[in-house]
Amino acid sequence: MNVDELTPHQALQCFLQCSYQYYHRFTSLIDDTEYDALAKFLLKTYDEWQDHQHSYLVSKDDLKAGTLYALNYYKYQTMVVQASEIWSREKYYE
């Protein structure tokens, strides 16, 4: 994945999906280098994605730390969970 080709909104969706899979399903959708690049990109473009419906889930501190580990399992929206599950199935089972 080339982070520079994503819009800030797409990057946020990707970051949320990857975080859910990694921290709650113990599956990596992208490698650590790509995940770190997503966090840096989101921090750099922070003001550009604040109108996204899931922006409240990710803080500047999360991005500075490069992790969404502290986000509780139950805070993830169904839309994010389902999209991450589809991505995971496509990556590992098809």
VOPAGU-2260 file (C-alpha; in pm, 1 decimal, decimal comma):
REM VOPAGU-2260
SITE   aa  ch    i         X         Y         Z
SITE  MET   A    0       0,0       0,0       0,0
SITE  ASN   A    1     123,6     345,8     -83,6
SITE  VAL   A    2       1,0     580,4     187,7
SITE  ASP   A    3      68,5     884,7     -30,7
SITE  GLU   A    4    -198,9     764,6    -274,0
SITE  LEU   A    5    -470,8     766,4      -6,8
SITE  THR   A    6    -691,2    1057,4      81,0
SITE  PRO   A    7    -688,8    1151,6     451,0
SITE  HIS   A    8   -1034,1     993,4     489,3
SITE  GLN   A    9    -918,5     668,9     327,7
SITE  ALA   A   10    -610,1     666,6     548,3
SITE  LEU   A   11    -825,7     701,4     860,3
SITE  GLN   A   12   -1048,3     414,5     752,7
SITE  CYS   A   13    -742,8     200,8     684,2
SITE  PHE   A   14    -583,7     292,1    1017,5
SITE  LEU   A   15    -900,3     199,3    1207,4
SITE  GLN   A   16    -945,6    -129,7    1022,9
SITE  CYS   A   17    -582,4    -228,5    1064,2
SITE  SER   A   18    -586,4    -134,9    1431,4
SITE  TYR   A   19    -898,7    -338,8    1498,1
SITE  GLN   A   20    -755,1    -645,6    1327,2
SITE  TYR   A   21    -414,5    -614,3    1492,0
SITE  TYR   A   22    -519,5    -538,6    1849,6
SITE  HIS   A   23    -844,7    -735,3    1869,9
SITE  ARG   A   24    -821,8   -1011,0    1609,9
SITE  PHE   A   25    -442,3   -1059,0    1622,1
SITE  THR   A   26    -408,7   -1031,8    1243,9
SITE  SER   A   27    -190,1    -792,7    1046,6
SITE  LEU   A   28    -348,4    -645,6     736,6
SITE  ILE   A   29     -38,5    -438,6     653,7
SITE  ASP   A   30     320,0    -446,3     773,9
SITE  ASP   A   31     444,6    -232,6    1062,2
SITE  THR   A   32     622,7      12,6     833,0
SITE  GLU   A   33     299,6      85,7     646,6
SITE  TYR   A   34     106,8     121,9     972,5
SITE  ASP   A   35     363,8     369,7    1102,5
SITE  ALA   A   36     341,1     562,3     775,4
SITE  LEU   A   37     -38,4     577,8     812,4
SITE  ALA   A   38      -7,2     723,0    1162,3
SITE  LYS   A   39     242,1     985,3    1044,5
SITE  PHE   A   40      26,8    1076,2     745,0
SITE  LEU   A   41    -282,7    1110,4     963,3
SITE  LEU   A   42     -96,6    1329,9    1208,2
SITE  LYS   A   43      26,6    1549,9     923,0
SITE  THR   A   44    -324,0    1578,6     774,7
SITE  TYR   A   45    -510,1    1583,9    1107,2
SITE  ASP   A   46    -731,9    1884,7    1029,7
SITE  GLU   A   47    -830,8    1743,6     690,1
SITE  TRP   A   48   -1017,3    1441,5     825,6
SITE  GLN   A   49   -1184,5    1588,6    1132,4
SITE  ASP   A   50   -1518,5    1585,9     948,1
SITE  HIS   A   51   -1500,7    1205,7     908,0
SITE  GLN   A   52   -1770,1    1020,4    1101,5
SITE  HIS   A   53   -1511,7     816,6    1293,9
SITE  SER   A   54   -1258,3    1092,9    1362,7
SITE  TYR   A   55   -1349,2    1103,2    1732,1
SITE  LEU   A   56   -1192,3     758,2    1774,1
SITE  VAL   A   57    -836,6     874,6    1696,5
SITE  SER   A   58    -651,3    1147,4    1884,8
SITE  LYS   A   59    -330,9    1331,0    1807,5
SITE  ASP   A   60    -173,3    1150,7    2102,0
SITE  ASP   A   61    -266,0     814,4    1947,2
SITE  LEU   A   62    -100,9     917,7    1623,0
SITE  LYS   A   63     209,0    1053,9    1795,1
SITE  ALA   A   64     242,4     721,4    1976,8
SITE  GLY   A   65     176,4     538,5    1649,3
SITE  THR   A   66     -86,5     310,6    1799,6
SITE  LEU   A   67    -455,0     268,8    1861,8
SITE  TYR   A   68    -394,5       6,8    2130,0
SITE  ALA   A   69    -594,7     198,3    2391,3
SITE  LEU   A   70    -915,0     204,9    2185,9
SITE  ASN   A   71   -1159,1     -30,5    2353,1
SITE  TYR   A   72   -1298,6    -316,0    2145,8
SITE  TYR   A   73   -1653,8    -189,9    2197,8
SITE  LYS   A   74   -1577,0     159,9    2065,4
SITE  TYR   A   75   -1515,9      37,0    1711,2
SITE  GLN   A   76   -1816,5     101,4    1491,5
SITE  THR   A   77   -1981,8    -195,3    1319,2
SITE  MET   A   78   -1893,6     -46,6     980,4
SITE  VAL   A   79   -1521,9     -49,6    1066,4
SITE  VAL   A   80   -1534,3    -402,0    1208,5
SITE  GLN   A   81   -1717,5    -545,1     909,0
SITE  ALA   A   82   -1488,2    -374,4     657,5
SITE  SER   A   83   -1182,6    -504,3     843,0
SITE  GLU   A   84   -1322,4    -857,0     845,1
SITE  ILE   A   85   -1383,1    -844,6     469,9
SITE  TRP   A   86   -1029,9    -716,6     410,7
SITE  SER   A   87    -888,4    -991,0     631,7
SITE  ARG   A   88   -1083,5   -1263,8     451,7
SITE  GLU   A   89    -972,3   -1132,6     112,6
SITE  LYS   A   90    -610,6   -1121,1     224,2
SITE  TYR   A   91    -587,9   -1458,0     394,6
SITE  TYR   A   92    -860,0   -1681,7     258,7
SITE  GLU   A   93    -921,1   -1601,0    -104,8
